[in-house]
Amino acid sequence: MEAEVLIEVLAAILGLIFGSFANVCITRIAADESVVRPRSHCRGCGHMIAWYDNIPVLSFMLLGGRCRHCHAPIGWRYPIVEALTGVWFWAALHWAGADWPGVKWCVFGFLLITLSVLDLEERILPDELTLGGWLAGLALAVVAPPPPGIITLALNVPSQLLSGLAEAGIASLTAALLLWFLGWFYKWLNRIWKRDIDPLGEGDPRMIGMVAAFLGLEGTVLAMIIAGVAGTVLGVVWILWNRKKVLAYELPFGTFLGAGALAIAVLGWFGKLQR
């Protein structure tokens, strides 16, 4: 029991570190900068951030949410993303165990938290995360398969490893093509209606393909339903509150999809989504 608690604590600490890296990705990808070099620095004055000012969550609190040198505000997004990722890593290992399923859900959470915030702030879903996450999901499906669904039943693959890869591969392609077709169909209608509205970006089908590689087809459909309902209700409320034009405002569908996918993973209690 003590060993399990220690592993979960270490997972939470690792999650905080990855949450800090997620913030780096969010900030620098949006600015079209490298996420590796240079090392962390203040976006206001350019000063390199010392290690003791770069401790996830804690440094933000000690500094009062401001840069030590120029006192520019850091922003609450940084500690929120770090804390959320830390909690997610802890939950992943707590429910799925310190094995490949736990690793799988840690990767899943890191990707979706990063993508959700990026789409919320910048309306972008970069290929580095969507396509890279898609490949990671397919690779992890071999050692931590998605839940068996209609695809597994239809194929009846004798090997468990191959059936997991087949489930993830076919589910991800099906979901991505379906969302791509819906986007294409809407654009076709827009040309007829002579409206310049694009409800889906190019990254959305890639993100849904990545999600399906982890959750499988049925879980992804549920995530899309949650995203659609939440996006419609919350999006309309936000648009009306800020007095935007309903048909012209671009909603961050990737953010709602990420939240829906994380909710499905939580409702599935992580490990219960495994075979």
N, C-alpha and C positions, 0 to 999 in steps of 0.2 A: 504493500500500500504506500509506504513512504517513497519507494522508488517511482511509483506512478505519479505521485504528487510532485516530486522533483522534476520529472520529465515534463509535466504540464506547466510548471513554473518556467522551466527553460524554454518551452514552446512559446509562452507568453512573452518572454524577453526577446526571443527571436522574432516574434511578430511585431514587437515595438520597433525593432531594427529595420525590418522589412517595411513597416509603415513609414519610417523615415525615408527609406529609399523610394517608396511610392510617391512621397511628396516631391522628391527630386525629379522623378519621372514626370509627374504632373506639371511641375513648373518649367522644366527644361524642354520637354517635348513640345509644349505649347509655344515656346520661344524658338523652336527649331535648333536646340543646342544639344551637345553631347551630354549624356547622363553620367559619364565617367569623369571627364575632365572639363574644367578645373574642379578642385574639391569645393565643398560647400562654402558659399560666401553670401554676404548680405546683398540682396538685390538693390538696396538703396545706395549704400556707400561703397560697396565692393570689397570690404574687409573680409579676409578669410575667417571662417568661424572656428574657434578653438574647440578641441574635443569636449571640454567641460561645458561649453555652450551648445553642444550638439547632442545632448542626451535626450532621447525621446520623452516628450511630455514634461519631464522634470525641469529641463533647462527653460522651457517656455514659461513655466510657473515661477521659477527663480528670477527670470529676467523681466517678469511682468508683461510678457508678450511684446517686448521691444528689443531692438538691436542694442547690444552693449555699447557700440561706438557712436552711431548716429541717432539712436533712439527711434528709428522708424518702426512702425507697427509690423509685427510678424504675421498676424492673421490667425484666426481660430481654426482655420482648416488644417493647419499643421498638427496640433495636438489631437484633434478629433480623428484624423486619418490614422495617426500613430496608435491611439488608444483602441480604435475600432479594429485595426489589424491585429493588435496584440490580443484582444479578446477573442477574435476569430481563430487565431492560431491555437489558443488555449482550448477553445470549444472543439476544434477539429480533432485534437489529440485526446481530449477527454471522452468524446463520443465514438470516434473511429479508431482510437488506439495509436500507439507509436509504431505504426507499420505503414505500408504503402497507401492504404486508404486514408490515413491521417495526412500523409504527405500530399496526396491528391487534393484533399479539401483545403489544405493550406495554400497550395498553388492557385486553386480556384478562387478562394477568397481574395488573395493578393491581386489577381488579375481583375476581378470584378470591382473591387473597391477603387482601384486605380482608374479603370475605364469609366466607372460611374461618375467620379469626380471630374475627370477630364471632359466628359461630355456635358456635364452640368455647367462647368466654367467656360469651356472653350468651344463646345459643339464639335469635337473631333474624337474619332475612335481610330488611333493609329494602327497601322498594319503590324508594327513591331509587337504589339500586345494582342491584337485580335488573331492574326495569322500565327504568330509565335505561340499564343495560348492554345490555338486549335491543334497545332502539332504536339504540344505538351499533353493535351487531353487525349489525343489518339495514342501517344506513347504510354501514358499512365493507364489507359484502358486495358492494356495487356496484363498489368499486375494488380490493378484495382478497377475491375470492370464496372460500367454503369449498370443500373438495375435492369434485369431482363424484361423485355417488353414484347410487343407484337413482332418486331424484327427478329428477335431471337427465336420466337416460336415458329415464325415462318421459315427461317433458314434451317433450324434444327442442326446447327453445327456441332459435331461431337466433341471437339476440343473446347474447354472452357476459356482458354486464353484467346483462341481465334474467334470464338463467339463474342467475347467482350470487345475485341477490336472491330468485328463486323458490326456490332450494335452501335458502337460509337461512330464508326465511319459512315454508315448508311444514315444514321439519325442526323449527323451533322450536315451531310450533303442535302438531305431532304429538307431540313429546317432552313438552311441557307438559301436553297433554290426557291422555296416557298416564299420567303420574305423578299427575295430579289424579284420574283414574279409580281408580288403585290405592289412593290415600289414601281416596277415598270408599268403595270396596269394603271396605277394612279397617275403617272406621268402622261400616259396615253389619254386618259380622261381630261387631264389639264390642258392638253393641246386642243382638244375638242371644245372645252369650256373657255379656252384662251385665258387661262390663269397661270401665273408663275409661282406655283406652290410646290415644294418638294418635302413631303412629310418624312421621308426616309433618306438618310445619307448613304454614301457608298460603304461606310464601315458597319452599318447595322446588320446586313446579311452575314458578314464575316464574324461579327460578334455573336450572332445567334448560332452560327455553325460551331463556334468555340464552346458556347454554353451546352449545346447538344452533345458534344464529344464527352462532356463530363456528366451531364444529367440523363442522357438518353432522350428518346423522342417524346415519351409521355411527360416526363418532367419538364421538358422544354416548352411543350404546348401549355402546360399549366403556368409556367413562368411568363409566357407571352400573354396569357389571359390576365394575370395579375398586372403586368405592365400596361396592357391596354386599358383596363378599368382604372387603375391608379393614374395613368397618364391623362385619361379623359377627364376624370373628376378633378384631380388636383391641378391639372394643366389649365382647365377652363376657369377654375377659381383664381388661379394666379394671373391669368390673362385679364380677367375682368377686374380684379383688384388693382392691377397696374394700368388699366385702361388701354390695353393693347388690342389690335385687330385680331379677332379669333382665327380667321382664315390665313392671316399673313404671318403669325408668330410661329417661330420654329421651336418646337418642344424637344427637350433632350431625351429621345426615346431610349437611348442607350442607358441613361441613368435609371429609368423605370424598369428596363429589362434587367439590369444588374441587380436592383433591389428585389425584383420578382424571383430571379434565379437564386439569390441568397436565401430568400424566404423559403423556397422549395427545398433547398438543402437543409435548412434548419428544421422545417416540418418533417423532413425525412430522417431526422436525428443522425445525419451523417452516415454512420455505419449501417443503418437500416436500409440505406440506398444501395448497399453492396449485396452481392449474391449471398 
